[in-house]
């Protein structure tokens, strides 16, 4: 009898646990198992793939190390839900007047459907001129603007966002994308640069002309690797900080 892994086109030159890891990761990327979903148990995987329980455990450990899944004691192994909001705090530090660290609140300043520029269409893998939703979002601490964000989404895929009041968007967009549009962000790529603030951005952020701002450009991807959102977040470079742990 042909093994299930061989039926799925596994590379037999690899160790068995690696073949299993690759097949499980493929199911996650194909969204057969959605972020937050409970995966089959180790016993079920052992039976389905006709491999030893040790092979299953080693494959799962590899997925955990890569951040694709996570274990919950007493519940099982879940496809990991990515959390990206805290990534901003690797680069910016926001504090109240008394020095307490604060998480910015959010408000949508503008929502409109526009034709995708060449840059936006390239990032989102759309035709130039395709309709996209453009959101201008301000993030505030003590009612003072600290970040301005330009966010672009495919108008067809995220049409539901046009039908709800922007006051209902809340502070976190990715749970909204999942809840209202069925679109789940699984990973993201970020690029950081420094530039001079434009007059429009200076007005939004209440900055002096030519102030330097740090720009975080993020491309958010689904489990299948397809782009879902492209955004640029800008904040005063004086608030910029770089933090990394090197081992």
Secondary structure, DSSP 8 states (H G I E B T S, - for coil): ---HHHHTT--TTS-HHHHHHHHHHHHHHTTSS-TT-B---HHHHHHHHT--HHHHHHHHHHHHHTTSEEEETTTEEEE-----GGGGGGTB--B-TTS-B---EEEEEEEEEEE--HHHHHHHT--TT-EEEEEEEEEEETTEEEEEEEEEEETTTTGGGGGS-GGGS-S-HHHHIIIII-----EEEEEEEEEE--HHHHHHHT--TT-EEEEEEEEEE-TTS-EEEEEEEEEEGGGB-------
